[in-house]
Amino acid sequence: MTAARLRELHVAGTPLLLPNAWDAGSARLVEAAGFPVVATSSFAVAEVLGYDDGEAAPADEMFAAASRIARAVSVPVTVDVEGGYGLDGTELAARLAEAGAVGCNYEDTDHASGGVRSLAAQAERIAELREAAGDALVINARVDVFLGASDERAVLDDAISRAKAYLEAGADCVYPILLKSPDVLGDFVRAVAPGAVNALPMPGGPDLSALTGLGVARISLGTGLWKSVRADLRAKLAGLTAGKLPH
């Protein structure tokens, strides 16, 4: 399946829902349930491989996992490549193509320093990736200034400036991750329109219906399903230690 198909599924008010997978088996379940796209969660993939999130896993292992997922399904696959694993745009585009991915999440966090890259630096990286990949890759540019922000409105202007710059540089969608306030998210969506916006539902924040009403074009569940599966497994293991067979 092509990037064009993935790109056309980003519709404001009728968002693409992505239940993020972490291996070939979970990806097959996502496809079997009728979802038109499989997305990966870098956090979940890294944990399954035995590493922490935040580019602690070797890039080769992460791309190998992405390749197994893409081979396992017939729908488009978009891969969370974190901050790019130190690869330049040409290398990153090539690795994604080799893995069979037609989309990616691309963070503006610099995992080497732990800070957020400057707007100009990240816009340049997105432009390089776009030039290398052409139209064969859907770029979801993550805006990380809300991570750890005690006042979301205080960083809104920075987030909007980044989002506009990333879209201008060639991103197809922008992702203000962990933005929880519906009012602030609504202002963000309106400010970057007609650019597509990805949102993450969180406890205490807008639910799927509310996010749809705010005009987002894409909703990612992130680690949600993986955490749910882990919680279920943990409960069953606890039951076994008490002599109860799982059912």
N, C-alpha and C positions, 0 to 999 in steps of 0.2 A: 504494500500500500504506500501511497506517495505522501510527500509533505503537503501537497495541494489539498488532499483530503483532510488531513489534520488541520490545516490552516482554515478551511472553510467551516469547520465545526465550532470555531470561536465566534459566537454570536451573543452580543450584549442582550441580556434579558432572557435568553434561552441558552444558558451556559452548558459547556461541555463538563460533565462530571467525571472525575478521574479517581477511582479507588486504587491508590498506588500499590503496586506489586513489589515483591522482593526476590522472587526466583521464578523459574519456568513453571512450576506447579501452580503458584498463586496467579501468575499471568494467564495461564490457561483457564483458571476459574473465572477471572475477570472477563475474558472473552466469552466463555460459555454462558455467563449471566447476561450477555447481550450488550455489553459496553463496547463502543466503537473504537476505543483507543486504550492502550495499556501504557501507563506511566510508571516509572520506578521511583522509589524513595531511597535516596543515598544513605540516609540514616539506617533504614532497615536492611538494605543490601550489605552495608558495611558490618552491621551487627551479625548478620547471618554468616558472613565470611570470617568473623572473629576479630573485628576491629572496631574502634570507635568512629563516630562520625567526625566530619571536619577534615577530610582528606588524610586520615590516618591509614586508610587502606591503600595499598599500592594501586596505581592507576591500571596496571595490567590486569589485576584481579577484578577491578570494578568493570572494566570494559569486557572482560571475559564473561562476567555475570550478565551484562547487558546483551551480549551476543547470544547467550543461551536463551534469554527471555525472548529476543526478537525471532529466533528460530522456532520457538515453541508456539507462536501465534501467527495469525494471518492478518491481524489489524495493525494499524500504525503504532509504533512504539516511540515514546519520548523518554529520554534518559536524564536523570538528575546528575549532572557532571560537577556539582558543587562549584568551586571557583576555577575549574579547568585543569587542576592537577599540575600546574606549572607549564602546560603546553601552550604554544602560540596558536593563533587562529587557524593556520594551515594544518598543523598537526592535529588539533582538536577536531576539526571538520573531517579529516581523514579517518581518525579513530572512530568517530561516530558513524561514518558511512560504512566502514569495515564491520562494525557491530550490527549493522542493519537498522540503525535508528534514523528516524526522520524528524526528530525534535529533541530539544534539550532544555533543561533549566540551567541558567548561567548566573551565578551569584556575583555581587559586587563586594563580597567579603574577601579580604586577602588572608588566607589561612596561615600564611607564613608569619605575618605580623599580628594577626588577630584583630585588625582594624578593618574599616570599610575603605575601599579604594576611593580616590577622588572621582568626582563626576567625569572629568575629562579623560582620566585614565581608563575608566570602565567603558565609556562611550567609544573610545578608540579600540578597545579589545572587542567590543561587539561589532564594530565596523569591520575589523579584520576577519572575524569569524564569518560575518555575512559575505564578505568578498570571497572568502575561500570556499564557502558552501554554496553560494548562489541561492537559488530558490529551493534547493533540495533539503533545506533544514528549517524547521520552525523554532525560532529562538524565543524562549520565555525568560525575560531578563528580570532577575530577582532584585528587589530594592530592599536592602537590609537595615535601613536606618531606624525602623521601628523595633528591631531586636533590642530588648533591654531598655527601651525608652519609657521613662516614668510619665511623660506627658506626650501623648501621641500628636496632639495638635501643635506642639512646639517644634516638631520635626516634619510637619506636613509640607511646608513650603520646599524644604530640601528634597523630600520624597517626590514631589510633583516635578521639580526641576530635573531630577535624575530620570524619572520616568519619561518625560518629554525628550530628553537628550538620548536616552536609550532607544526610543521608538524612532527618532530621527536617524540614529546610527544604523538602524536596520532590524531592531527587535520587532517581533510580531505581537508580543504580549508582554505586559509588565506585571510583576508579582510583588506587591507590598506585604511580605510575609509577616505574620503575627500582628497585623493591623486588626484590632478587635472592635474598636468603637464604630458602630454603624454610621454615626454622623460624620466622622472623619473619613471613613471609607467612601461614603457617598460623595463627599467633597472631592476626594481623590479621583473617583471614577469620572465625575463631571469635568474635572480640570484636565484630564488627559484624553477625554473623548475627542475623536472617535477611536482612539487607541484601545485595544482589548486589555482587560484587567483580569488577573487571576487572584482568587481569594482562598483563604483557608478557614473553614468553620472551626471555631474553638468554643470550649465550655464558657458560657456567660456571654458569648458573642452572637452575631446573627446566625440563624439556622439556614438550611438550604433554601427555603422559601424566601427568607428575608434577603439573602445574598442575591437571589435571582431578581428580586424587586429593586435592589440597588443598582442593577445594570451590569453586573460582572459577566464576563464572557467565558470564564473557566473557573471551576471549583476543584481544588485538589484536597484529598483527604490526608495526604502526607503519611505520617506513621500510624494513622488511626486504626486501620485494619490489622496491621502487624501487632500493635499493642493489644488489640482485642484478642487476637489469636494467642498471644503470649499469656494473657491473663487467664484465658480458658485453659490453656495447658498447665499453667501453674496451679489452678484450682483442681484439675484432675490429678496432678501429681500429689498434691496435698491429700486428696481423697485416698489415693493408693497407699500412702504411708499410714492411713487410718484403716486400711483393710477394705476400702470400697473400690470396686471395679468401675472404671469410667463407662458411661453410656451416652 
